[in-house]
Amino acid sequence: MNFWIAIGVTAVGCYAVKLIGLLVPAGALERPLVKRLSALLPVALLAALTAQQTFADGRVLVLDAKAAGLAAAAVALLLRAPFLVIVAAAVVVTAGVRALTG
């Protein structure tokens, strides 16, 4: 029964968030600060998610093959490589480190 309560609360919450977004006046969305923050928010959330998935294992900080792959992707990004090359570098380095460390 708790499962269905969680689904209902989630559905109501999603509807409320959508409704609140529709109730915001258009003039408030045209402010320069709001535009700048709305452009930066997805980048910040993606960076936080990447850091959490790379360096955390529950409540423990870890440095493993994922960290090496992220470092390789960062180097490829700094070298202005195309997106697919960045992803390929991360995959190859991560797989290589996992193969070497077992």
C-alpha distance (Angstrom), angle and dihedral (degrees) to the residues before:
residue distance angle dihedral
M1 . . .
N2 3.83 . .
F3 3.79 88.1 .
W4 3.81 91.9 61.8
I5 3.79 91.5 45.9
A6 3.81 89.3 54.7
I7 3.81 90.8 49.7
G8 3.81 91.2 49.3
V9 3.81 93.5 47.8
T10 3.81 90.3 48.2
A11 3.80 92.1 49.9
V12 3.80 92.4 48.8
G13 3.82 90.5 46.4
C14 3.81 92.5 50.9
Y15 3.80 90.8 48.8
A16 3.82 90.9 48.7
V17 3.81 92.2 51.1
K18 3.81 90.6 49.6
L19 3.82 91.2 47.8
I20 3.81 92.7 48.8
G21 3.80 89.4 51.3
L22 3.79 90.6 53.5
L23 3.80 92.7 48.3
V24 3.83 94.4 56.9
P25 3.82 108.8 106.8
A26 3.81 115.5 -113.1
G27 3.80 90.7 -126.3
A28 3.80 90.8 61.9
L29 3.79 91.0 55.3
E30 3.81 92.9 52.7
R31 3.81 95.1 62.4
P32 3.84 114.0 113.7
L33 3.80 93.7 -126.9
V34 3.80 92.2 52.6
K35 3.81 91.2 48.2
R36 3.80 92.0 49.5
L37 3.81 93.3 47.5
S38 3.79 93.2 46.2
A39 3.80 89.4 53.2
L40 3.82 92.9 49.9
L41 3.80 99.3 41.0
P42 3.84 98.0 77.5
V43 3.81 90.9 49.2
A44 3.80 91.8 51.0
L45 3.81 92.6 47.7
L46 3.80 92.3 48.4
A47 3.81 91.2 48.7
A48 3.80 91.2 50.3
L49 3.80 91.9 48.4
T50 3.81 91.4 48.1
A51 3.80 92.2 49.8
Q52 3.79 92.7 47.5
Q53 3.79 93.9 48.1
T54 3.82 92.7 45.1
F55 3.79 103.9 43.3
A56 3.82 105.4 25.7
D57 3.77 131.9 77.6
G58 3.76 105.4 177.3
R59 3.80 104.4 -57.6
V60 3.82 94.7 -20.5
L61 3.80 128.1 95.1
V62 3.82 111.1 -131.7
L63 3.79 135.9 -174.5
D64 3.78 109.2 -160.1
A65 3.79 141.3 130.4
K66 3.80 92.0 -52.6
A67 3.81 90.3 60.8
A68 3.81 90.6 51.0
G69 3.81 90.2 50.3
L70 3.78 91.1 49.7
A71 3.80 90.2 50.2
A72 3.81 90.4 51.1
A73 3.80 90.1 50.1
A74 3.80 90.3 49.9
V75 3.81 91.2 51.9
A76 3.80 91.4 48.4
L77 3.80 89.2 48.5
L78 3.80 91.5 51.7
L79 3.81 88.7 51.0
R80 3.84 87.9 55.1
A81 3.79 93.4 -119.1
P82 3.82 119.3 170.3
F83 3.79 116.7 -91.8
L84 3.81 95.5 -105.5
V85 3.81 90.6 51.2
I86 3.80 89.9 51.7
V87 3.80 91.5 51.6
A88 3.81 91.9 44.6
A89 3.81 91.5 50.7
A90 3.80 91.1 51.6
V91 3.81 92.2 47.8
V92 3.81 94.8 47.0
V93 3.81 94.3 47.0
T94 3.80 93.2 45.3
A95 3.81 91.9 48.9
G96 3.79 91.3 45.5
V97 3.79 93.8 51.6
R98 3.80 91.4 46.2
A99 3.82 90.5 49.8
L100 3.81 91.9 50.0
T101 3.80 96.9 44.5
G102 3.78 97.3 39.2
